[in-house]
């Protein structure tokens, strides 16, 4: 039986991400590993985007909202992979050389105050926001050439660890995704080479 082309594409992206991560582990210095780690983010996120596109196209037995809920449950830090990819591709680029970039948004309560603090250490920035009204909505994203952190994470996470966790969780989620694919009606055609 011919494999579903969407599923085959997801598996290919996961293989690419694994390959970039393995290459990063093989180099001796971190400056050489960093570009490979960022390169691993792109196919890692692409695999998840292909899953979401399947839901949008009606190829799943569940809708996009339900798929997103299941993804968030199975792969809770997928938001960080997405944030890294967006920042790197659409905003400022994640740069090496010990650079740290922090962006944040907060709604200040009337007569309230807020404090953002961090150490200028790209390995362990210990970033945090303190708001006089802790129920007030706020977001932040910190990226360095080593770690990422948002308002939901108490400590910054190294890219090595985040990618390994994400890829393991994606592989564990793949059978759930595959089980939700609609069966083709009639005879399935293979893609033309």
VOTORLO-735685 format. One record per residue (C-alpha): residue number from 1; residue in one letter; x, y, z. Coordinates in steps of 0.02 Angstrom, whole numbers. Layout:
BEGIN
<k->NUM | r->a | px->X | py->Y | pz->Z>
...
END
This chain:
BEGIN
<k->1 | r->x | px->0 | py->0 | pz->0>
<k->2 | r->x | px->61 | py->174 | pz->-43>
<k->3 | r->x | px->93 | py->289 | pz->106>
<k->4 | r->x | px->-12 | py->445 | pz->121>
<k->5 | r->x | px->90 | py->586 | pz->41>
<k->6 | r->x | px->55 | py->704 | pz->186>
<k->7 | r->x | px->115 | py->575 | pz->312>
<k->8 | r->x | px->269 | py->539 | pz->206>
<k->9 | r->x | px->309 | py->726 | pz->203>
<k->10 | r->x | px->293 | py->738 | pz->392>
<k->11 | r->x | px->411 | py->591 | pz->416>
<k->12 | r->x | px->535 | py->668 | pz->294>
<k->13 | r->x | px->536 | py->832 | pz->388>
<k->14 | r->x | px->564 | py->741 | pz->552>
<k->15 | r->x | px->711 | py->646 | pz->473>
<k->16 | r->x | px->786 | py->811 | pz->415>
<k->17 | r->x | px->769 | py->888 | pz->588>
<k->18 | r->x | px->849 | py->734 | pz->667>
<k->19 | r->x | px->991 | py->744 | pz->541>
<k->20 | r->x | px->1026 | py->928 | pz->581>
<k->21 | r->x | px->1022 | py->892 | pz->767>
<k->22 | r->x | px->1141 | py->744 | pz->746>
<k->23 | r->x | px->1259 | py->855 | pz->644>
<k->24 | r->x | px->1256 | py->985 | pz->784>
<k->25 | r->x | px->1308 | py->852 | pz->910>
<k->26 | r->x | px->1454 | py->798 | pz->800>
<k->27 | r->x | px->1545 | py->964 | pz->793>
<k->28 | r->x | px->1672 | py->1011 | pz->925>
<k->29 | r->x | px->1630 | py->1193 | pz->959>
<k->30 | r->x | px->1463 | py->1274 | pz->993>
<k->31 | r->x | px->1486 | py->1413 | pz->864>
<k->32 | r->x | px->1483 | py->1278 | pz->730>
<k->33 | r->x | px->1338 | py->1186 | pz->812>
<k->34 | r->x | px->1226 | py->1339 | pz->829>
<k->35 | r->x | px->1180 | py->1357 | pz->643>
<k->36 | r->x | px->1139 | py->1171 | pz->635>
<k->37 | r->x | px->1025 | py->1185 | pz->787>
<k->38 | r->x | px->931 | py->1331 | pz->709>
<k->39 | r->x | px->924 | py->1236 | pz->544>
<k->40 | r->x | px->841 | py->1090 | pz->637>
<k->41 | r->x | px->700 | py->1205 | pz->694>
<k->42 | r->x | px->636 | py->1232 | pz->517>
<k->43 | r->x | px->594 | py->1052 | pz->468>
<k->44 | r->x | px->541 | py->1016 | pz->648>
<k->45 | r->x | px->409 | py->1153 | pz->636>
<k->46 | r->x | px->367 | py->1107 | pz->455>
<k->47 | r->x | px->314 | py->933 | pz->510>
<k->48 | r->x | px->189 | py->1008 | pz->630>
<k->49 | r->x | px->129 | py->1132 | pz->499>
<k->50 | r->x | px->94 | py->989 | pz->379>
<k->51 | r->x | px->-15 | py->910 | pz->514>
<k->52 | r->x | px->-109 | py->1074 | pz->534>
<k->53 | r->x | px->-130 | py->1091 | pz->345>
<k->54 | r->x | px->-207 | py->917 | pz->341>
<k->55 | r->x | px->-338 | py->973 | pz->467>
<k->56 | r->x | px->-372 | py->1133 | pz->369>
<k->57 | r->x | px->-394 | py->1031 | pz->209>
<k->58 | r->x | px->-518 | py->912 | pz->292>
<k->59 | r->x | px->-400 | py->764 | pz->281>
<k->60 | r->x | px->-425 | py->723 | pz->465>
<k->61 | r->x | px->-573 | py->658 | pz->561>
<k->62 | r->x | px->-553 | py->806 | pz->680>
<k->63 | r->x | px->-549 | py->993 | pz->648>
<k->64 | r->x | px->-402 | py->1111 | pz->667>
<k->65 | r->x | px->-455 | py->1169 | pz->841>
<k->66 | r->x | px->-458 | py->991 | pz->906>
<k->67 | r->x | px->-292 | py->950 | pz->823>
<k->68 | r->x | px->-212 | py->1104 | pz->901>
<k->69 | r->x | px->-280 | py->1053 | pz->1071>
<k->70 | r->x | px->-207 | py->879 | pz->1053>
<k->71 | r->x | px->-41 | py->947 | pz->991>
<k->72 | r->x | px->-29 | py->1066 | pz->1139>
<k->73 | r->x | px->-64 | py->922 | pz->1257>
<k->74 | r->x | px->60 | py->802 | pz->1175>
<k->75 | r->x | px->195 | py->929 | pz->1129>
<k->76 | r->x | px->176 | py->1071 | pz->1256>
<k->77 | r->x | px->332 | py->1168 | pz->1206>
<k->78 | r->x | px->289 | py->1170 | pz->1021>
<k->79 | r->x | px->253 | py->1356 | pz->1046>
<k->80 | r->x | px->439 | py->1384 | pz->1077>
<k->81 | r->x | px->488 | py->1298 | pz->914>
<k->82 | r->x | px->361 | py->1407 | pz->825>
<k->83 | r->x | px->425 | py->1564 | pz->912>
<k->84 | r->x | px->606 | py->1526 | pz->865>
<k->85 | r->x | px->559 | py->1497 | pz->685>
<k->86 | r->x | px->455 | py->1656 | pz->673>
<k->87 | r->x | px->589 | py->1763 | pz->757>
<k->88 | r->x | px->726 | py->1691 | pz->650>
<k->89 | r->x | px->634 | py->1701 | pz->484>
<k->90 | r->x | px->518 | py->1849 | pz->500>
<k->91 | r->x | px->594 | py->1965 | pz->629>
<k->92 | r->x | px->774 | py->1991 | pz->677>
<k->93 | r->x | px->857 | py->1825 | pz->648>
<k->94 | r->x | px->928 | py->1729 | pz->795>
<k->95 | r->x | px->1112 | py->1775 | pz->795>
<k->96 | r->x | px->1266 | py->1695 | pz->869>
<k->97 | r->x | px->1404 | py->1780 | pz->965>
<k->98 | r->x | px->1318 | py->1786 | pz->1134>
<k->99 | r->x | px->1178 | py->1902 | pz->1078>
<k->100 | r->x | px->1018 | py->1902 | pz->1180>
<k->101 | r->x | px->855 | py->1973 | pz->1114>
<k->102 | r->x | px->704 | py->2000 | pz->1225>
<k->103 | r->x | px->534 | py->2064 | pz->1171>
<k->104 | r->x | px->387 | py->2083 | pz->1287>
<k->105 | r->x | px->210 | py->2148 | pz->1296>
<k->106 | r->x | px->112 | py->2186 | pz->1452>
<k->107 | r->x | px->-46 | py->2275 | pz->1501>
<k->108 | r->x | px->-10 | py->2389 | pz->1645>
<k->109 | r->x | px->-142 | py->2405 | pz->1779>
<k->110 | r->x | px->-189 | py->2584 | pz->1827>
<k->111 | r->x | px->-54 | py->2653 | pz->1942>
<k->112 | r->x | px->33 | py->2485 | pz->1931>
<k->113 | r->x | px->213 | py->2443 | pz->1898>
<k->114 | r->x | px->312 | py->2310 | pz->1810>
<k->115 | r->x | px->491 | py->2253 | pz->1816>
<k->116 | r->x | px->590 | py->2149 | pz->1693>
<k->117 | r->x | px->753 | py->2075 | pz->1752>
<k->118 | r->x | px->886 | py->1963 | pz->1679>
<k->119 | r->x | px->1071 | py->1928 | pz->1686>
<k->120 | r->x | px->1176 | py->1969 | pz->1531>
<k->121 | r->x | px->1222 | py->1786 | pz->1517>
<k->122 | r->x | px->1166 | py->1698 | pz->1355>
<k->123 | r->x | px->1184 | py->1529 | pz->1442>
<k->124 | r->x | px->1080 | py->1568 | pz->1596>
<k->125 | r->x | px->990 | py->1736 | pz->1582>
<k->126 | r->x | px->864 | py->1701 | pz->1722>
<k->127 | r->x | px->737 | py->1816 | pz->1640>
<k->128 | r->x | px->576 | py->1862 | pz->1727>
<k->129 | r->x | px->436 | py->1990 | pz->1732>
<k->130 | r->x | px->358 | py->2051 | pz->1893>
<k->131 | r->x | px->193 | py->2145 | pz->1879>
<k->132 | r->x | px->100 | py->2227 | pz->2022>
<k->133 | r->x | px->-59 | py->2140 | pz->1961>
<k->134 | r->x | px->-5 | py->1961 | pz->1919>
<k->135 | r->x | px->-172 | py->1928 | pz->1832>
<k->136 | r->x | px->-132 | py->2062 | pz->1703>
<k->137 | r->x | px->-89 | py->1982 | pz->1536>
<k->138 | r->x | px->92 | py->1984 | pz->1484>
<k->139 | r->x | px->207 | py->1895 | pz->1364>
<k->140 | r->x | px->392 | py->1890 | pz->1332>
<k->141 | r->x | px->512 | py->1797 | pz->1221>
<k->142 | r->x | px->698 | py->1784 | pz->1252>
<k->143 | r->x | px->816 | py->1706 | pz->1127>
<k->144 | r->x | px->1003 | py->1695 | pz->1132>
<k->145 | r->x | px->1117 | py->1586 | pz->1029>
<k->146 | r->x | px->1100 | py->1451 | pz->1162>
<k->147 | r->x | px->929 | py->1461 | pz->1246>
<k->148 | r->x | px->747 | py->1513 | pz->1227>
<k->149 | r->x | px->621 | py->1563 | pz->1359>
<k->150 | r->x | px->446 | py->1635 | pz->1363>
<k->151 | r->x | px->328 | py->1687 | pz->1501>
<k->152 | r->x | px->269 | py->1507 | pz->1527>
<k->153 | r->x | px->444 | py->1440 | pz->1562>
<k->154 | r->x | px->523 | py->1473 | pz->1732>
<k->155 | r->x | px->698 | py->1446 | pz->1661>
<k->156 | r->x | px->777 | py->1462 | pz->1489>
<k->157 | r->x | px->790 | py->1301 | pz->1389>
<k->158 | r->x | px->943 | py->1258 | pz->1284>
<k->159 | r->x | px->903 | py->1224 | pz->1101>
<k->160 | r->x | px->982 | py->1050 | pz->1114>
<k->161 | r->x | px->859 | py->999 | pz->1249>
<k->162 | r->x | px->708 | py->1083 | pz->1171>
<k->163 | r->x | px->737 | py->1003 | pz->1000>
<k->164 | r->x | px->768 | py->829 | pz->1072>
<k->165 | r->x | px->609 | py->840 | pz->1177>
<k->166 | r->x | px->506 | py->909 | pz->1033>
<k->167 | r->x | px->564 | py->777 | pz->908>
<k->168 | r->x | px->534 | py->636 | pz->1031>
<k->169 | r->x | px->359 | py->702 | pz->1067>
<k->170 | r->x | px->321 | py->726 | pz->882>
<k->171 | r->x | px->371 | py->546 | pz->845>
<k->172 | r->x | px->262 | py->487 | pz->989>
<k->173 | r->x | px->116 | py->592 | pz->922>
<k->174 | r->x | px->133 | py->530 | pz->743>
<k->175 | r->x | px->28 | py->370 | pz->769>
<k->176 | r->x | px->-113 | py->477 | pz->841>
<k->177 | r->x | px->-105 | py->591 | pz->690>
<k->178 | r->x | px->-99 | py->444 | pz->570>
<k->179 | r->x | px->-249 | py->362 | pz->654>
<k->180 | r->x | px->-348 | py->523 | pz->624>
<k->181 | r->x | px->-315 | py->529 | pz->436>
<k->182 | r->x | px->-468 | py->498 | pz->332>
<k->183 | r->x | px->-458 | py->343 | pz->224>
<k->184 | r->x | px->-452 | py->383 | pz->38>
<k->185 | r->x | px->-610 | py->352 | pz->-60>
<k->186 | r->x | px->-580 | py->236 | pz->-204>
<k->187 | r->x | px->-407 | py->204 | pz->-267>
<k->188 | r->x | px->-264 | py->312 | pz->-201>
<k->189 | r->x | px->-146 | py->377 | pz->-332>
<k->190 | r->x | px->38 | py->396 | pz->-300>
<k->191 | r->x | px->117 | py->566 | pz->-328>
<k->192 | r->x | px->196 | py->588 | pz->-498>
<k->193 | r->x | px->385 | py->595 | pz->-496>
END
